[in-house]
Amino acid sequence: MTDIPDELIRLERTAEEERARLAGLPGDAYEEQRRRFCTASDAVRAAITAHAEATGADPREVERAVRQAVRQTQEDPAVE
C-alpha cells in the first residue's frame, strides 16, 4: 500500500502526540489527557476504516501503512 492520504497521517500524528502527553501526568490530569488520546485514536480508526471501505483495502494494511508513514517522517513524540 503506497497511497496514504495526508489526512490519515495527520490524524495518526495527532493521536501519537496525545499519547505522548500522558507521560508523568497525575490523577485527574492523566484521565483528562487519556480521554483526549482516546478521542484522537477513535478518529484515526474511523478514518482508516472509511478509507479502507472506499478503496477496497484491508483496514489492517491501511493502519500498518499509516503507522509506518508516520514513523518514517518523525521521531517518537514521547521523546520530544
C-alpha positions in Angstrom: 0.0 0.0 0.0 1.6 3.2 -1.1 -1.1 5.9 -1.4 -1.8 7.1 2.1 -3.9 10.3 2.3 -2.2 13.1 4.2 -5.3 13.4 6.4 -4.7 9.8 7.8 -1.1 10.7 8.6 -2.2 13.9 10.3 -4.7 12.1 12.4 -2.2 9.4 13.4 0.3 12.1 14.4 -2.3 13.8 16.5 -3.1 10.6 18.3 0.5 9.9 19.0 1.1 13.4 20.3 -1.9 13.0 22.6 -0.5 9.6 23.8 2.9 11.2 24.5 1.3 13.8 26.7 0.1 11.1 29.1 3.6 10.6 30.4 4.0 11.7 34.0 0.5 13.2 34.5 -1.1 12.5 37.9 -4.7 11.5 38.6 -7.3 13.8 37.1 -4.9 15.3 34.6 -4.0 11.9 33.4 -7.6 10.9 33.0 -8.4 14.1 31.0 -5.5 13.5 28.7 -6.4 9.9 28.3 -9.8 11.0 27.1 -8.2 13.2 24.5 -5.9 10.4 23.4 -8.9 8.0 23.1 -10.8 10.6 21.1 -7.9 11.1 18.7 -7.4 7.3 18.4 -11.1 6.8 17.7 -10.8 9.4 14.9 -7.8 7.6 13.4 -9.6 4.2 13.4 -12.8 5.7 11.9 -10.8 7.4 9.1 -8.8 4.2 8.4 -12.0 2.2 8.2 -13.6 4.7 5.9 -10.6 4.8 3.7 -10.4 1.0 3.5 -14.0 0.7 2.6 -13.8 3.4 0.0 -10.7 1.8 -1.7 -11.4 -1.8 -1.0 -8.2 -2.2 1.0 -7.7 -4.3 4.1 -8.1 -2.0 7.1 -5.2 -3.7 8.9 -2.9 -3.0 5.9 -4.1 0.7 5.8 -3.3 1.0 9.5 0.1 -0.5 9.1 0.9 1.8 6.2 -0.2 4.8 8.1 1.8 4.0 11.2 4.9 3.2 9.0 4.5 6.6 7.2 4.3 8.4 10.5 7.3 6.6 11.9 9.3 7.5 8.7 8.5 11.2 8.9 9.0 11.9 12.6 10.7 10.7 15.8 8.6 9.4 18.7 6.7 12.4 20.2 7.2 10.9 23.7 10.9 11.7 23.4 10.5 15.3 22.3 
